[in-house]
Amino acid sequence: MANPLSPDRLAAALRAEGCRVVEYGNWRTRDRGTRGAGWGPINGVVIHHTVSSGTESSVELCYDGYAALPGPLCHGVIAKDGTVYLISAGRSNHAGSGDRAVLDAVIAERPAPEPSANNTDGNARFYGFECVNLGTGNDPWPEAQLDAIERAAAAICRAYGWSAASVIGHREWTADKIDPRGFSMQTMRERIDRRLGHKPDEPVQQPEFEPFPGRDFFKRYPRAPIVTAMGRRLVDEGCSAYAEGPGPQWTVADLRSYARWQRKQGFTGADADGWPGRVTWEALRVPKV
């Protein structure tokens, strides 16, 4: 059984991982535990986006909550500059109900199934980090913020001896949510596991990614190594429409696979036509070839 970290241990774990931490308000004692609901055993971490802009207003929102959902709404808010604002060390209203099959997979540290039921209280089992982003798919994710998400999640995993399989996005917990939108949770888990393979104070070399080659590049039906690299990432993300491959020649299978990725990112209609755009390409993080 994994007990919740004390406020001192939580703050220390984040700082040891290199996070820039701000202790906000009465975060050490602010929680929803007084409402009769449980907190623990702890099994993982859920990543969210705030659907808001501005650091101060986003932190206040997550600290106070609102009429329909009282705060705290997470354990930490991660700003675009990478600062982690701690707002709770106890039960928080962030994950809500989700799929028990997903929780079982997280506990076993294996790939989780697509969520289909809301039958389990996630607020009792997960740490939650809200990341400042509008959630439109077009609001950028600065590298400083992605780095802080990686470090914050790794800090929790390191404290419990977990792998990155214990870190999921809100949309992976319940089909009712789309967050975080704009980056790949699979890529983030790869980053977290890479960091966990080093000591907290050791530098971690991040891979380089292919810049967006332009929509017209693909409409010329190219034959190029970047097409293979893209296809492999789509397979990793569970978006494969390939009967075989992928390979270097752009085909209808690539188009259909990429459309699945666009829909996974929350796009619909003409915005999920299978032709890569800058936003979804940057979220896919295709390794440099």
Secondary structure, DSSP 8 states (H G I E B T S, - for coil): ------HHHHHHHHHHTT-EEEE-TTTTT--SGGGT-------EEEEEE-S---HHHHHHHHHHEETTEES---SEEE-TTSEEEE--SS--SSS-EE-HHHHHHHHHTS---------EESTTTEEEEEE----SS-S---HHHHHHHHHHHHHHHHHHT--GGGEEEHHHH-TT---S-SS-HHHHHHHHHHHHTS-TTS------B-----HHHHHT--B-HHHHHHHHHHHHTT----SS---SB--HHHHHHHHHHHHHTT--GGGGSSS--HHHHHHH--B--
